[in-house]
Amino acid sequence: MREDFSIVTMHGNYEVYVENFVKVLDFGREVIRIKAKKQILEISGQELYVEYMNKEDVKICGLIENIKFTGVLS
């Protein structure tokens, strides 16, 4: 597995766990944008919140309706 990509794991539509991310770009109750190493992840839904975050991993909870990968960064 390549180490320069993030790993995204979903548990139903209430939890998403992102490993190997760089930073949180935008944070709101309906949209959270995360800069990963090679992509921007846009997670949208309702009542979203960050349950856990450290320098490598972030866990987002709430009613997740969509995950969108916006482009590949160089």
C-alpha positions, 0 to 999 in steps of 0.5 A, spaced: 500 500 500 502 506 498 503 511 504 502 517 500 494 516 500 489 516 506 485 511 508 478 512 509 474 507 513 466 508 514 462 505 519 455 505 517 453 512 515 454 515 522 462 515 523 468 516 518 475 515 520 481 518 516 488 516 517 494 519 514 491 526 513 494 533 513 489 538 516 482 540 517 480 546 512 473 547 514 469 545 519 461 546 520 455 542 522 453 540 515 460 540 511 467 538 513 473 539 509 480 535 510 486 536 506 489 529 505 496 527 502 493 527 495 486 529 495 481 534 499 475 530 502 469 533 503 464 530 508 457 532 508 451 531 512 447 533 518 450 534 525 457 533 524 462 533 529 470 531 530 470 526 535 477 524 535 483 527 532 491 527 533 496 529 528 495 523 523 488 520 524 481 524 525 474 521 526 468 524 524 461 523 527 454 525 525 449 523 519 454 522 513 450 523 507 456 524 502 464 523 501 467 527 495 474 527 493 476 533 490 482 532 485 488 530 486 494 534 489 501 534 487 
